[in-house]
Amino acid sequence: MTTKTFLERLQTGEILVSDGATGTNLQKRGLPHGVTAEQWMLDQPNQIERLYRDFIQAGSDIILTCTFGGSSVRLEHTGMTGKTAEVNQQASLLARKAAEGTNVLIAGSIGPSGQMLKPLGPLAIDDAIKSFAEQAKALEEGGVDLLVIETQFDITEASSAIQGAQSVTKLPIVCSFSYDRGTRTMMGVKPAQMAKAIAPLGVVALGVNCGRSLEENLIVLQELKQNTDLPIWFKPNAGMPELDENDNPAYSVNPAQMGRNVPLWIETGARIIGGCCGNSPEHVQAIAEAVKAYKAS
């Protein structure tokens, strides 16, 4: 079926629903401890496709590929050297298959490299740019509609990811930071600083994902909205995790609580709303129903 592009849907003022968490949902579905989602995807593609389908059925307008750790730099540290193209194309194709016959958009997920950039760490900026470019190219070849450079905490690395992606593709790019120190990232970056540095780089939306609590993420959303005219991508965690009896993370915010917050998030400035860690398909369904009710009100 004919699907409007991401940019067309933003331009019409549509409020879009993204998906939920990848990692925490896969853990519940059997992802072994110590195995990455990217490794499991190659071994158990049906599990990944089923999660995609569950998010679509829950009401997602956008689903993210299972490629958060799919850059060559990160794959090298999980025994998957040389598999960047295979991992990212496979994830994209599985998502495209799950979304067949719908108007759901596929977003290529690009997470941090897992290393600090020079001079604070071992990774050269040029190597980071090259790694992100390779991942972005593979995602585009797999058929994604947009790229989401997410869970960023360092302006230099986020800028390198954007530069790498833009060197190989013209796909629209969302850049989302994680404020896991409350209202700052682990590198001390504030939302206003992020907006000032990242908005001029040609991205189509700025974002907030992960974090510690809904209350703190709301503060971040407010500050980000005050400092940008770009659409805002918003995917908060379902609270902070605590380990259950099986040493798996359990999250305190239930689907109904996520849904109740949606009108406030929209009124504060969020244009694309989903959930990060701890958000199940049931959480996404509550978000989607709340968005639908808001539109009808």
ROTORMI-855149 format. One record per residue (C-alpha): x, y, z; residue number from 1. Coordinates in Angstrom, 2 decimals, m for minus. Each point is the difference from the previous one (the first is absolute). Layout:
BEGIN
{c1: X&c2: Y&c3: Z&k: NUM}
...
This chain:
BEGIN
{c1: 0.00&c2: 0.00&c3: 0.00&k: 1}
{c1: 1.08&c2: 3.59&c3: m0.56&k: 2}
{c1: 1.69&c2: 1.48&c3: 3.04&k: 3}
{c1: 0.64&c2: 3.66&c3: 0.69&k: 4}
{c1: 3.62&c2: 0.69&c3: 0.78&k: 5}
{c1: 1.14&c2: 0.88&c3: 3.50&k: 6}
{c1: 0.51&c2: 3.62&c3: m1.03&k: 7}
{c1: m3.44&c2: 0.20&c3: m1.60&k: 8}
{c1: m1.61&c2: m1.31&c3: 3.16&k: 9}
{c1: 1.89&c2: 2.50&c3: 2.13&k: 10}
{c1: m0.95&c2: 2.85&c3: m2.33&k: 11}
{c1: m3.71&c2: m0.78&c3: 0.36&k: 12}
{c1: 0.30&c2: 0.36&c3: 3.78&k: 13}
{c1: m0.74&c2: m3.66&c3: 0.67&k: 14}
{c1: 0.80&c2: m1.37&c3: 3.46&k: 15}
{c1: 1.82&c2: m3.28&c3: m0.57&k: 16}
{c1: 0.36&c2: m3.03&c3: 2.25&k: 17}
{c1: 3.36&c2: m1.71&c3: 0.12&k: 18}
{c1: 0.69&c2: m3.45&c3: 1.46&k: 19}
{c1: 1.18&c2: m1.29&c3: 3.37&k: 20}
{c1: 3.22&c2: m1.56&c3: 1.23&k: 21}
{c1: 2.00&c2: m2.53&c3: m1.97&k: 22}
{c1: 2.45&c2: m1.39&c3: 2.56&k: 23}
{c1: m2.27&c2: m0.41&c3: 3.00&k: 24}
{c1: m2.75&c2: m1.60&c3: m2.08&k: 25}
{c1: 2.42&c2: m2.43&c3: m1.63&k: 26}
{c1: 1.32&c2: m0.96&c3: 3.45&k: 27}
{c1: m3.54&c2: m0.94&c3: 1.00&k: 28}
{c1: m0.26&c2: m2.07&c3: m3.18&k: 29}
{c1: 3.11&c2: m2.05&c3: 0.61&k: 30}
{c1: 3.01&c2: 2.14&c3: m0.95&k: 31}
{c1: 2.81&c2: m1.71&c3: 1.96&k: 32}
{c1: 2.14&c2: 1.98&c3: 2.43&k: 33}
{c1: 3.22&c2: 1.11&c3: m1.67&k: 34}
{c1: m1.42&c2: m0.24&c3: m3.52&k: 35}
{c1: m0.68&c2: 3.23&c3: m1.89&k: 36}
{c1: m3.27&c2: 0.69&c3: m1.78&k: 37}
{c1: 1.91&c2: 0.18&c3: m3.28&k: 38}
{c1: 1.52&c2: m3.46&c3: 0.52&k: 39}
{c1: m3.38&c2: m1.46&c3: 0.92&k: 40}
{c1: m1.61&c2: 1.57&c3: m3.03&k: 41}
{c1: 2.24&c2: m2.02&c3: m2.32&k: 42}
{c1: m0.74&c2: m3.19&c3: 1.94&k: 43}
{c1: m3.69&c2: 0.62&c3: 0.78&k: 44}
{c1: m1.36&c2: 2.36&c3: m2.67&k: 45}
{c1: m3.58&c2: m1.13&c3: 0.70&k: 46}
{c1: 0.23&c2: 1.37&c3: 3.53&k: 47}
{c1: 1.02&c2: 3.43&c3: m1.30&k: 48}
{c1: m2.69&c2: 0.04&c3: m2.66&k: 49}
{c1: m2.61&c2: m1.03&c3: 2.57&k: 50}
{c1: 0.95&c2: 2.94&c3: 2.24&k: 51}
{c1: m0.26&c2: 2.36&c3: m2.97&k: 52}
{c1: m3.46&c2: m1.38&c3: m0.77&k: 53}
{c1: m1.11&c2: 0.31&c3: 3.61&k: 54}
{c1: 0.94&c2: 3.69&c3: 0.03&k: 55}
{c1: m1.82&c2: 0.57&c3: m3.28&k: 56}
{c1: m3.09&c2: m1.76&c3: 1.30&k: 57}
{c1: 0.21&c2: 2.15&c3: 3.15&k: 58}
{c1: m0.28&c2: 3.15&c3: m2.11&k: 59}
{c1: 3.53&c2: 1.10&c3: m0.89&k: 60}
{c1: 0.33&c2: 2.31&c3: m3.01&k: 61}
{c1: 3.78&c2: m0.44&c3: 0.13&k: 62}
{c1: 2.07&c2: m3.02&c3: 1.01&k: 63}
{c1: 3.75&c2: 0.02&c3: 0.60&k: 64}
{c1: 2.32&c2: m2.64&c3: m1.38&k: 65}
{c1: 1.86&c2: m2.33&c3: 2.34&k: 66}
{c1: 3.32&c2: 1.71&c3: m0.76&k: 67}
{c1: 0.73&c2: 2.19&c3: 3.03&k: 68}
{c1: 3.41&c2: m1.68&c3: 0.32&k: 69}
{c1: 0.44&c2: m0.52&c3: m3.73&k: 70}
{c1: 2.95&c2: 2.27&c3: m0.74&k: 71}
{c1: 3.23&c2: m1.72&c3: m1.04&k: 72}
{c1: 1.82&c2: 1.36&c3: 3.07&k: 73}
{c1: m2.56&c2: m1.52&c3: 2.34&k: 74}
{c1: m0.35&c2: m3.27&c3: m1.92&k: 75}
{c1: 3.75&c2: m0.57&c3: 0.19&k: 76}
{c1: m0.31&c2: m0.22&c3: 3.77&k: 77}
{c1: m2.69&c2: m2.68&c3: m0.18&k: 78}
{c1: 1.80&c2: m2.39&c3: m2.33&k: 79}
{c1: m1.85&c2: 1.20&c3: m3.11&k: 80}
{c1: 2.79&c2: 1.70&c3: m1.92&k: 81}
{c1: m0.84&c2: 0.45&c3: m3.66&k: 82}
{c1: m3.75&c2: m0.51&c3: 0.46&k: 83}
{c1: m1.15&c2: 3.62&c3: m0.06&k: 84}
{c1: m1.76&c2: m0.28&c3: m3.36&k: 85}
{c1: m1.58&c2: m3.36&c3: 0.84&k: 86}
{c1: m1.31&c2: 1.10&c3: 3.40&k: 87}
{c1: m1.47&c2: 3.31&c3: m1.10&k: 88}
{c1: m1.47&c2: m1.24&c3: m3.26&k: 89}
{c1: m1.52&c2: m3.07&c3: 1.66&k: 90}
{c1: m1.63&c2: 2.10&c3: 2.73&k: 91}
{c1: m1.37&c2: 2.44&c3: m2.56&k: 92}
{c1: m1.38&c2: m2.74&c3: m2.21&k: 93}
{c1: m1.69&c2: m1.71&c3: 2.97&k: 94}
{c1: m1.62&c2: 3.30&c3: 0.97&k: 95}
{c1: m1.08&c2: 0.66&c3: m3.56&k: 96}
{c1: m1.54&c2: m3.49&c3: m0.16&k: 97}
{c1: m1.86&c2: 0.55&c3: 3.28&k: 98}
{c1: m1.37&c2: 3.33&c3: m1.25&k: 99}
{c1: m1.06&c2: m1.27&c3: m3.42&k: 100}
{c1: m3.47&c2: 1.18&c3: m0.91&k: 101}
{c1: m0.04&c2: 2.75&c3: 2.63&k: 102}
{c1: 0.95&c2: 3.68&c3: 0.08&k: 103}
{c1: 2.56&c2: m0.63&c3: 2.76&k: 104}
{c1: 3.37&c2: 1.71&c3: m0.46&k: 105}
{c1: 3.30&c2: m1.79&c3: 0.65&k: 106}
{c1: 2.64&c2: 1.91&c3: 1.96&k: 107}
{c1: 3.59&c2: m1.18&c3: m0.04&k: 108}
{c1: 1.32&c2: 0.04&c3: 3.56&k: 109}
{c1: 3.57&c2: 1.23&c3: 0.48&k: 110}
{c1: 1.28&c2: m0.07&c3: 3.59&k: 111}
{c1: 3.28&c2: 1.23&c3: 1.51&k: 112}
{c1: 3.26&c2: m1.68&c3: m0.96&k: 113}
{c1: 0.59&c2: m1.29&c3: 3.52&k: 114}
{c1: 3.34&c2: 1.82&c3: 0.18&k: 115}
{c1: 1.08&c2: 3.47&c3: 1.00&k: 116}
{c1: 1.36&c2: 2.15&c3: m2.80&k: 117}
{c1: 3.46&c2: 1.52&c3: 0.08&k: 118}
{c1: 1.40&c2: 1.77&c3: 1.97&k: 119}
{c1: m2.14&c2: m1.50&c3: 2.77&k: 120}
{c1: 0.15&c2: m3.55&c3: m1.36&k: 121}
{c1: 1.59&c2: m2.26&c3: m2.64&k: 122}
{c1: m2.32&c2: 0.57&c3: m2.96&k: 123}
{c1: 1.15&c2: 2.48&c3: m2.65&k: 124}
{c1: m2.73&c2: 2.30&c3: m1.30&k: 125}
{c1: 0.72&c2: m0.99&c3: m3.62&k: 126}
{c1: m0.39&c2: m3.67&c3: 0.91&k: 127}
{c1: m3.31&c2: 0.73&c3: 1.73&k: 128}
{c1: m1.29&c2: 1.90&c3: m3.04&k: 129}
{c1: 1.03&c2: m2.89&c3: m2.28&k: 130}
{c1: m1.69&c2: m2.56&c3: 2.23&k: 131}
{c1: m3.27&c2: 1.94&c3: 0.19&k: 132}
{c1: 0.07&c2: 0.59&c3: m3.76&k: 133}
{c1: 0.33&c2: m3.73&c3: m0.65&k: 134}
{c1: m2.96&c2: m0.73&c3: 2.26&k: 135}
{c1: m2.19&c2: 2.72&c3: m1.51&k: 136}
{c1: 0.72&c2: m1.23&c3: m3.53&k: 137}
{c1: m0.93&c2: m3.57&c3: 0.93&k: 138}
{c1: m3.23&c2: 1.14&c3: 1.63&k: 139}
{c1: m0.99&c2: 1.96&c3: m3.09&k: 140}
{c1: 0.80&c2: m3.00&c3: m2.20&k: 141}
{c1: m2.28&c2: m2.05&c3: 2.26&k: 142}
{c1: m2.86&c2: 2.39&c3: m0.73&k: 143}
{c1: m0.46&c2: 2.25&c3: 3.04&k: 144}
{c1: m1.95&c2: 3.25&c3: m0.31&k: 145}
{c1: 1.98&c2: 2.08&c3: 2.48&k: 146}
{c1: 2.93&c2: m0.24&c3: 2.41&k: 147}
{c1: m0.17&c2: 0.48&c3: 3.76&k: 148}
{c1: 3.34&c2: 0.74&c3: 1.64&k: 149}
{c1: m1.07&c2: m0.74&c3: 3.54&k: 150}
{c1: 1.04&c2: m0.21&c3: 3.66&k: 151}
{c1: 2.79&c2: 2.47&c3: m0.64&k: 152}
{c1: 1.81&c2: 1.72&c3: 2.85&k: 153}
{c1: 2.94&c2: 1.77&c3: m1.65&k: 154}
{c1: m0.34&c2: 2.79&c3: m2.54&k: 155}
{c1: 3.21&c2: m0.97&c3: m1.81&k: 156}
{c1: m1.10&c2: m3.60&c3: m0.50&k: 157}
{c1: m3.54&c2: 0.96&c3: m1.00&k: 158}
{c1: 1.41&c2: 2.48&c3: m2.51&k: 159}
{c1: 2.32&c2: m2.70&c3: m1.35&k: 160}
{c1: m2.95&c2: m2.37&c3: m0.46&k: 161}
{c1: m1.99&c2: 2.68&c3: m1.83&k: 162}
{c1: 2.97&c2: 0.88&c3: m2.19&k: 163}
{c1: 0.64&c2: m3.65&c3: m0.81&k: 164}
{c1: m3.62&c2: m0.63&c3: m0.91&k: 165}
{c1: m0.27&c2: 3.13&c3: m2.13&k: 166}
{c1: 3.12&c2: m0.99&c3: m1.94&k: 167}
{c1: m1.77&c2: m3.07&c3: m1.43&k: 168}
{c1: m3.74&c2: 0.67&c3: 0.07&k: 169}
{c1: m2.63&c2: 2.71&c3: m0.29&k: 170}
{c1: m2.42&c2: m1.77&c3: 2.35&k: 171}
{c1: m1.58&c2: 2.25&c3: 2.65&k: 172}
{c1: 1.82&c2: m0.20&c3: 3.32&k: 173}
{c1: m1.34&c2: 0.24&c3: 3.55&k: 174}
{c1: 2.57&c2: 0.51&c3: 2.76&k: 175}
{c1: m1.03&c2: m0.93&c3: 3.54&k: 176}
{c1: 1.99&c2: 0.39&c3: 3.22&k: 177}
{c1: m0.30&c2: m1.92&c3: 3.27&k: 178}
{c1: m0.03&c2: 2.14&c3: 3.14&k: 179}
{c1: 0.92&c2: m2.75&c3: 2.42&k: 180}
{c1: 1.28&c2: 2.45&c3: 2.59&k: 181}
{c1: m3.44&c2: 1.51&c3: 0.39&k: 182}
{c1: 0.05&c2: 3.10&c3: m2.16&k: 183}
{c1: 3.52&c2: m0.49&c3: m1.32&k: 184}
{c1: 1.71&c2: m2.77&c3: m1.93&k: 185}
{c1: 2.87&c2: m2.01&c3: 1.48&k: 186}
{c1: 2.32&c2: 2.53&c3: m1.66&k: 187}
{c1: m1.83&c2: 2.90&c3: 1.65&k: 188}
{c1: m1.85&c2: 1.16&c3: m3.14&k: 189}
{c1: m3.21&c2: 1.96&c3: 0.63&k: 190}
{c1: m2.98&c2: m0.05&c3: m2.40&k: 191}
{c1: 0.62&c2: 3.62&c3: m0.98&k: 192}
{c1: 3.63&c2: m0.79&c3: m0.86&k: 193}
{c1: m1.07&c2: m3.00&c3: m2.03&k: 194}
{c1: m2.54&c2: 2.04&c3: m1.94&k: 195}
{c1: 2.48&c2: 2.78&c3: m0.73&k: 196}
{c1: 2.66&c2: m2.42&c3: m1.23&k: 197}
{c1: m2.06&c2: m2.62&c3: m1.85&k: 198}
{c1: m2.91&c2: 1.92&c3: m1.58&k: 199}
{c1: 2.23&c2: 1.82&c3: m2.53&k: 200}
{c1: 1.45&c2: m3.28&c3: m1.31&k: 201}
{c1: m2.92&c2: m0.76&c3: m2.30&k: 202}
{c1: m2.01&c2: m2.41&c3: 2.14&k: 203}
{c1: m3.80&c2: 0.04&c3: m0.36&k: 204}
{c1: m0.84&c2: m0.60&c3: 3.67&k: 205}
{c1: 1.65&c2: 0.05&c3: 3.40&k: 206}
{c1: m0.76&c2: m2.58&c3: 2.64&k: 207}
{c1: 0.00&c2: m1.18&c3: 3.59&k: 208}
{c1: 0.16&c2: m3.71&c3: 0.74&k: 209}
{c1: 0.82&c2: m2.29&c3: 2.90&k: 210}
{c1: 0.74&c2: 1.99&c3: 3.19&k: 211}
{c1: m0.92&c2: m0.67&c3: 3.60&k: 212}
{c1: m3.58&c2: 1.07&c3: 0.64&k: 213}
{c1: m3.05&c2: 1.45&c3: m1.72&k: 214}
{c1: 0.25&c2: 3.10&c3: 2.20&k: 215}
{c1: 3.59&c2: 0.73&c3: m1.00&k: 216}
{c1: m0.67&c2: m0.77&c3: m3.66&k: 217}
{c1: m2.87&c2: 2.50&c3: 0.06&k: 218}
{c1: 2.39&c2: 2.69&c3: 1.24&k: 219}
{c1: 2.40&c2: m0.89&c3: m2.82&k: 220}
{c1: m2.84&c2: 0.12&c3: m2.53&k: 221}
{c1: m1.01&c2: 3.45&c3: 1.25&k: 222}
{c1: 3.56&c2: 1.36&c3: m0.28&k: 223}
{c1: 0.51&c2: m1.53&c3: m3.42&k: 224}
{c1: m3.25&c2: 1.50&c3: m1.28&k: 225}
{c1: 1.07&c2: 3.42&c3: 1.27&k: 226}
{c1: 3.19&c2: m0.24&c3: m2.06&k: 227}
{c1: m1.09&c2: m1.41&c3: m3.36&k: 228}
{c1: m2.71&c2: 0.33&c3: m2.62&k: 229}
{c1: 0.70&c2: m3.50&c3: m1.32&k: 230}
{c1: m2.44&c2: m2.84&c3: 0.70&k: 231}
{c1: 0.84&c2: m1.97&c3: 3.13&k: 232}
{c1: 0.38&c2: m3.77&c3: 0.24&k: 233}
{c1: m0.86&c2: m1.22&c3: 3.52&k: 234}
{c1: 0.58&c2: m3.57&c3: 1.28&k: 235}
{c1: 0.35&c2: m0.12&c3: 3.80&k: 236}
{c1: 0.78&c2: m3.09&c3: 2.06&k: 237}
{c1: m2.74&c2: m1.66&c3: 2.03&k: 238}
{c1: 1.78&c2: 1.13&c3: 3.15&k: 239}
{c1: 3.26&c2: m1.37&c3: 1.41&k: 240}
{c1: 0.51&c2: m3.78&c3: m0.01&k: 241}
{c1: 0.34&c2: m2.31&c3: 2.95&k: 242}
{c1: 1.15&c2: m3.61&c3: m0.38&k: 243}
{c1: m2.65&c2: m2.68&c3: 0.45&k: 244}
{c1: 0.56&c2: m3.52&c3: 1.32&k: 245}
{c1: 1.51&c2: m1.04&c3: m3.34&k: 246}
{c1: 2.38&c2: 2.96&c3: m0.08&k: 247}
{c1: m2.00&c2: 1.62&c3: m2.79&k: 248}
{c1: m0.84&c2: 3.71&c3: 0.15&k: 249}
{c1: m3.53&c2: 0.84&c3: 1.16&k: 250}
{c1: m1.46&c2: 3.46&c3: m0.56&k: 251}
{c1: m2.47&c2: 1.80&c3: 2.25&k: 252}
{c1: m1.99&c2: 2.11&c3: m2.48&k: 253}
{c1: m2.92&c2: m1.98&c3: m1.38&k: 254}
{c1: m1.78&c2: 0.52&c3: m3.36&k: 255}
{c1: m2.86&c2: 1.99&c3: 1.51&k: 256}
{c1: 2.45&c2: 2.45&c3: 1.60&k: 257}
{c1: 1.77&c2: 0.52&c3: m3.30&k: 258}
{c1: m3.30&c2: 0.63&c3: m1.74&k: 259}
{c1: m1.15&c2: 2.54&c3: 2.59&k: 260}
{c1: 3.11&c2: 2.11&c3: m0.63&k: 261}
{c1: m0.43&c2: 0.21&c3: m3.77&k: 262}
{c1: m2.23&c2: 3.14&c3: m0.14&k: 263}
{c1: 2.51&c2: 1.92&c3: 2.12&k: 264}
{c1: 2.89&c2: m1.11&c3: m2.18&k: 265}
{c1: m1.83&c2: 1.09&c3: m3.14&k: 266}
{c1: m0.90&c2: 3.37&c3: 1.51&k: 267}
{c1: 3.61&c2: 0.47&c3: 1.09&k: 268}
{c1: 1.23&c2: m0.53&c3: m3.55&k: 269}
{c1: 0.53&c2: m3.69&c3: m0.76&k: 270}
{c1: m0.89&c2: m0.93&c3: m3.60&k: 271}
{c1: 1.18&c2: m3.62&c3: m0.10&k: 272}
{c1: m0.71&c2: m2.00&c3: 3.17&k: 273}
{c1: 1.04&c2: m3.50&c3: 0.97&k: 274}
{c1: 1.82&c2: m1.74&c3: 2.82&k: 275}
{c1: 3.56&c2: m1.05&c3: 0.71&k: 276}
{c1: 1.19&c2: m2.61&c3: 2.54&k: 277}
{c1: m2.78&c2: m1.92&c3: 1.71&k: 278}
{c1: m2.70&c2: 1.00&c3: m2.48&k: 279}
{c1: m1.83&c2: m3.07&c3: m1.29&k: 280}
{c1: m2.49&c2: m0.23&c3: m2.88&k: 281}
{c1: m2.67&c2: 0.54&c3: 2.69&k: 282}
{c1: 1.64&c2: 3.31&c3: 0.92&k: 283}
{c1: 0.05&c2: 1.00&c3: m3.66&k: 284}
{c1: m3.67&c2: m0.90&c3: m0.34&k: 285}
{c1: m0.85&c2: 2.28&c3: 2.92&k: 286}
{c1: 2.03&c2: 2.80&c3: m1.58&k: 287}
{c1: m1.65&c2: m0.52&c3: m3.40&k: 288}
{c1: m3.48&c2: 0.01&c3: 1.51&k: 289}
{c1: 0.79&c2: 3.21&c3: 1.90&k: 290}
{c1: 1.31&c2: 1.67&c3: m3.15&k: 291}
{c1: m3.14&c2: m1.02&c3: m1.86&k: 292}
{c1: m2.21&c2: 1.35&c3: 2.79&k: 293}
{c1: 1.96&c2: 3.26&c3: 0.05&k: 294}
{c1: m0.46&c2: 0.47&c3: m3.74&k: 295}
{c1: m3.74&c2: m0.60&c3: 0.37&k: 296}
{c1: m0.40&c2: 2.46&c3: 2.88&k: 297}
